[in-house]
Amino acid sequence: MNQGSNLNVAVLGAGLIGLDLVTKIKRSRFLDCQLVVARDEQNRGLRSAAAMGCRTTGGGVTSLAADPVNFDVVFDASNAASHAAHWEYLETLGALVIDLTPSRIGHMIAPTVNGTDALVHRNVSLISCGGQTAIPVLHALTQRYSPSYIEVVTTAASMSVGRASRLNLDEYVQTTQAAIRAFTGVPDVKVLLNLSPAEPPPTFRVAISLIGDDFDPDVIRKHVTAVAEEVRTFAAGFEITACSVVDGKAFIAIEVEASGDLIPSHAGNLDIINSAAIFVAEQYAAARLVTEERTVS
Amino acid sequence: MNQGTHEDAAKTRPVTIHDPTLRDGQHAIRHQLGRDQLRRYAAAAEAARIPVVEVGHGNGLGASSLQVGRAALTDAEMLTTVREQLSHSKMGVFMLPGWATTRDLKEAMNHGVDVVRVGAHCTEGNTMERYLGFLRDAGVEAQGVLVMSHMAAPGRLAEECRRLVDYGASAVGIMDSAGHYLPEDVSERVAAMAAAVDVPIIFHGHNNLGLAVANSVAAARAGATIIDACARGFGAGAGNTQLEVVVPVLERSGFSTGIDLYALLDAADLAGREFVPTPPTIDSVGIVSGLSGVFSGFKNPVLDAARRENLDPRDIFFELGRRQAVAGQEDLIADVAATLSRSKVSNASSAY
């Protein structure tokens, strides 16, 4: 590590997610953005990253080993198919890899549920934007209830969903479904996605429906309110906008606003997964710091 | 058309009729078509030589859900049942990226699908890239359709269509999912698309303003060669283009469909007896749905929400229109109803 105790980080991918991640890293007291990587020097996102003061390369993932910097954390904000190849290569480098693509390769993490797992895995997956939004709520509710069916409908503003994400809709749906099954123990799960071009763009929204017995609206409201408060410790724009029980079905709507960065406020989909990524990386940084202090003393 | 009325066959222009009665019609009855109904209608459509019979949940493959309604049968059950009845007619399916995945397409291919329609909101055509490419590479006829197309200008639709062809679509076109168009709107859009691409152009009409047949004829005259229509107009809200009307009207207008008139009328009568409980009528909610430019399929969930919150369903439709709701966003209905219920302010009556 170079300056003080900050972690050296690299970002793979300079699309909408990668660039927002860069702005969040630059704000972090624990992380130094050392390199932004694309596969092509002509990449427009790379120029934006350079304009933000980052060192960039169009040389692809293999640039990392050749680089003079030793990377502690590598964020993969490319796409699901590329992540498989990236991981094969990165595994030998020893950095913590935080995957923001829906590749389903790494250990799946939702920070408020199992965030500390990042300390014992080398490749952690942040599932998807819809997964990061729905899973904390679903995990809490399934501690109390045993629903027979879970459905999650995500609506993101068109302009907040870039080309890589549009080519990864299958992975988005399948990875989010698999994660919800894993975190809730409920096998029957359905995930749907809508894109909205409305003007002004609608705030990122996740609508959750559950079928089950004896849902008590007051109990559900209490649980989801508590969860929202926890999630807001790292994603300030997380709000429960509806919570009801009708005909034995529980319905919870969540909206996430992006806050404090270059991305517009409607793009909560970018904000929540990137905020989760930064949160995990900072926890990792703090744990490393503790270990080093112990080693020194 | 065999018992047709048009005499100068040499001058007629061919039009392919694509029949989504067993798919889009499902919206009218909350996706509850059963095996016998599918079997009988598919057999009747085959007998009438309808070129393509589309089947599935109202929102296509993988769409059975609380969001839009759970289907009585699985996709596999529907496809198997219809496949057995078709030999000359092709079997079609519909899919929306984000709702169905490549896995669903492979399942449909295993069940012998001939034509796959991939659909997306009219400005989001690039979500189809992966699926149209996959189907083209798999050798399956793939068409790309732009849903809720009244929400984009003709030039934008043409540009989207050009991209869909690049991705692998062998036909492209538009759906008037809200039944919002006037015939001149359709002519302008079809002409723009036809000028942009060299593949057949599709038009799919809804009847909210009583213009589905007229719009379909306008589309054909402007160069569309694939026209969608449903028996008895079976479809959400005010219904779709009525199949047994638009076919003879197209024939009289100088187009040839290759469909047998008596067998077509028999198929429509069968649909009427078997599963169209009341022929779609243009009720006031249907008109408001068309005027507000909201997907016709929202009718039943809007009526449910209006009953629950004691609201005027027309207010809900206008507010959904103001929010530019797209097809598939049924979860917004409860939201809008709750907001209106809190304010109890009618912003609809002042708008029109």
Chai-1 contact restraints between the chains, C-beta under 6 A:
chainA,res_idxA,chainB,res_idxB,connection_type,confidence,min_distance_angstrom,max_distance_angstrom,comment,restraint_id
A,E151,B,S65,contact,1.0,0.0,6.0,A-B,restraint_1
A,E151,B,L66,contact,1.0,0.0,6.0,A-B,restraint_2
A,V153,B,Q67,contact,1.0,0.0,6.0,A-B,restraint_3
A,V153,B,D331,contact,1.0,0.0,6.0,A-B,restraint_4
A,R166,B,N126,contact,1.0,0.0,6.0,A-B,restraint_5
A,R166,B,T127,contact,1.0,0.0,6.0,A-B,restraint_6
A,L167,B,R130,contact,1.0,0.0,6.0,A-B,restraint_7
A,L169,B,P97,contact,1.0,0.0,6.0,A-B,restraint_8
A,L169,B,G98,contact,1.0,0.0,6.0,A-B,restraint_9
A,D170,B,T101,contact,1.0,0.0,6.0,A-B,restraint_10
A,D170,B,T102,contact,1.0,0.0,6.0,A-B,restraint_11
A,V173,B,T101,contact,1.0,0.0,6.0,A-B,restraint_12
A,K190,B,S65,contact,1.0,0.0,6.0,A-B,restraint_13
A,L192,B,W99,contact,1.0,0.0,6.0,A-B,restraint_14
A,L193,B,G98,contact,1.0,0.0,6.0,A-B,restraint_15
A,N194,B,G328,contact,1.0,0.0,6.0,A-B,restraint_16
A,N194,B,Q329,contact,1.0,0.0,6.0,A-B,restraint_17
A,L195,B,E124,contact,1.0,0.0,6.0,A-B,restraint_18
A,S196,B,V326,contact,1.0,0.0,6.0,A-B,restraint_19
A,P197,B,T123,contact,1.0,0.0,6.0,A-B,restraint_20
A,A198,B,Q324,contact,1.0,0.0,6.0,A-B,restraint_21
A,A207,B,D331,contact,1.0,0.0,6.0,A-B,restraint_22
A,S209,B,L66,contact,1.0,0.0,6.0,A-B,restraint_23
